[in-house]
Amino acid sequence: MLALLRKLIEFFFGKRNNNPDPNPNPNPNPGPTDPPPPDPGLPFPLRANQIDGISIEPGFDYTIQSEDAMEDSFVVKFETVAERYGMHRTSLRAFNEAQDTYKVGEVLYVPSFDELCFMEYHRMEDDLDKVIENYRNMPNEPNRILLNAARYRGAGDMGLSYGTISTTFYSANSGLDGASERRSEMIKGQREYRVNWGENLWKCNVFMHDCVYYAGYLPDMLSNDHYITAGSLHLSNNYRQIEIDEVTPGCIIQLYGGEGSNDSHNMVLMAFIERKELNENEPTEEWTFKAMGAEKDRVAVSIRRHIVFMDTSGDFYKVNKSLDHGKRTYIRLFKPKFKRDIV
């Protein structure tokens, strides 16, 4: 009897819906629908063939060699390959995230100088059209050519020669003490002089000034045909001190700790300085940046962090020693001023 009654109810009213409509009272005129979710966008960083609207020099595929691997392992040491091509290991890693580990015989993508520079502009801006516009507006002289000069001179055997442990370094500057044609060789169409200024010489100022010379600008030299020390850069008339808002990759940074030959450090910025405001009684920022300079073993790109006062009324930028416990007392930023006569 109950079954017959249920069939009669279903005949007149339809079957019961055990999964009711989540929106039982829909708007008969819903209007425009919500916009689709945002496009996840292109990957980061971009390779040259992924960038439209601007010409970017592409990188190349590199087959990993046995000397690139970690000791007692076939797994690549990213730092080894990165230093060979004038970049930080994290930059090389960013372009090769397809797999966690790479081994001897496998292929890495080595980004070009242009791709590395574009990546740093992309890091500062999400809108790709603005990234392209900002990258296109990067000053070619001295910023871009000095950046490329640093990556070129800091790579391979040339970069190795600037290490403190190396007695002889390569330089394109024929005016240096000890530069002689009989102790020179042609490298990529450029004569490079093998200069020996003795053992255990910290060469960060040599590397920086050599990059300036190679980029077509006047370095600052002493009467003995050596470059001025790293701690004297702010006293030079050949360089213009700039403020943080003027900085792009390819500017010069002085990490000042004194005027002695080993007290300060000169480097070429490979990226923008990432700035973080700190809640202090005085305007203070934390600066994080990638820069290239001569170290003990070779030229290398390192990631640095300093905390500075932003008051530019005096000799800026002064390190906030209450928060930054390193040996630097000032962080100064520069561009070379004068083009040199090129024969």
DATA-V780789 format. One record per pair of residues at least 6 apart in sequence whose ideal C-beta (glycine too) atoms are under 7 Angstrom apart, sorted by the first residue. I is the first residue (numbers start at 0). GAP is how many residues later the second one is. Records with the same first field share a line. If there is no record, write none. Layout:
I: GAP + GAP
This chain:
41: 8
43: 78
44: 49 + 50 + 74 + 77
45: 72 + 76
46: 11 + 12 + 68
47: 8 + 9 + 10 + 64 + 67
48: 9
52: 79
53: 78 + 81 + 82
55: 58 + 59 + 62
56: 55 + 57
57: 54
58: 50 + 51 + 52 + 53 + 56
59: 50
60: 46 + 48
61: 45 + 46 + 48
62: 42 + 44
63: 12 + 38 + 39 + 40 + 41 + 42 + 44
64: 39
65: 38
67: 8 + 9 + 12 + 13
68: 6 + 7 + 8 + 35
69: 7
73: 29 + 30
74: 26 + 28
75: 26 + 27
77: 11 + 14 + 15
78: 10
80: 11 + 27
81: 6 + 7 + 9 + 10
82: 76 + 215 + 217
83: 71 + 72
84: 25 + 70
85: 65 + 66 + 68 + 69 + 73
86: 29 + 214
87: 202 + 213 + 215
90: 25
93: 25
94: 14 + 16
95: 6 + 12 + 13
101: 6
112: 35 + 38
116: 30 + 132
117: 17
119: 129 + 151 + 152
120: 10 + 13 + 14
121: 9
123: 148
124: 6 + 9
137: 6 + 110
138: 109
141: 73 + 75 + 108 + 193 + 194
142: 105 + 106 + 107 + 108
143: 106
144: 70 + 71
145: 65 + 66 + 69 + 104 + 122
146: 102 + 103 + 121
148: 62 + 65 + 66
149: 61 + 118 + 142
152: 6 + 54 + 57 + 58 + 61
153: 138 + 145
157: 12
158: 139 + 140
159: 6 + 138
160: 7 + 8 + 9
161: 7 + 41 + 44 + 45 + 132 + 136 + 137
162: 131 + 132 + 133 + 134 + 135
163: 36 + 37 + 38 + 39 + 132
164: 131 + 132
166: 29 + 31 + 32
167: 26 + 27 + 28
168: 26 + 34 + 37
169: 22 + 24
170: 8 + 21 + 22 + 24 + 39
171: 18 + 19 + 20 + 38 + 41 + 42
172: 6 + 37 + 40
173: 19
174: 46 + 50
175: 17 + 19 + 49
176: 47 + 48 + 49
177: 17 + 18 + 19
178: 14 + 16
179: 13
182: 10 + 11
183: 7 + 8 + 9 + 10
184: 7
201: 59 + 60
202: 91
203: 26 + 61 + 62 + 63 + 89 + 90
204: 22 + 23 + 24 + 25 + 61
205: 21 + 88
206: 86 + 87 + 92
207: 44 + 58 + 59 + 60
208: 10 + 11 + 18
210: 57
211: 7 + 124
212: 6
215: 123 + 124 + 126
216: 119 + 121 + 122 + 123
217: 20 + 118 + 120 + 122
218: 8 + 19
219: 7 + 8 + 16 + 18
220: 6
221: 6
227: 8
228: 30 + 32
229: 24 + 34 + 35 + 36
230: 25 + 27 + 28 + 29 + 32 + 33
231: 27
232: 6 + 21 + 33 + 101
233: 7 + 20 + 98
237: 98 + 99 + 100
238: 95 + 96 + 97 + 98
239: 94 + 95 + 97
240: 91 + 92 + 93
241: 9 + 91 + 92 + 93
242: 69
243: 29 + 89
246: 22 + 25 + 26 + 86
247: 24
248: 20 + 21 + 22 + 23
249: 18 + 19
250: 18 + 82 + 83 + 84
251: 14 + 16 + 82 + 83
252: 14 + 16 + 38 + 78 + 80
253: 10 + 12 + 78 + 80
254: 9 + 10 + 73 + 76
255: 8 + 72 + 73 + 74 + 76
256: 6 + 7 + 70 + 71 + 72
257: 6
264: 28
265: 27
266: 24 + 25 + 26
267: 23 + 24
268: 20 + 22
269: 20 + 21 + 22 + 31
270: 18 + 19
272: 14 + 16
273: 14 + 15
274: 10 + 12
275: 9 + 10
276: 8
277: 6 + 7 + 8 + 29
281: 27 + 29
282: 26 + 27 + 28
283: 23 + 24 + 25 + 26 + 36
284: 23 + 25
285: 19 + 21
286: 18 + 19 + 21 + 44
287: 15 + 17
288: 15
289: 11 + 13
290: 10 + 11 + 13
291: 7 + 9
292: 6
305: 13 + 18 + 20 + 22 + 25
306: 12 + 13 + 16 + 17
307: 9 + 10 + 11 + 12 + 23
308: 8 + 9 + 11
314: 15
316: 13 + 14
317: 11 + 12
318: 9 + 10 + 11 + 12
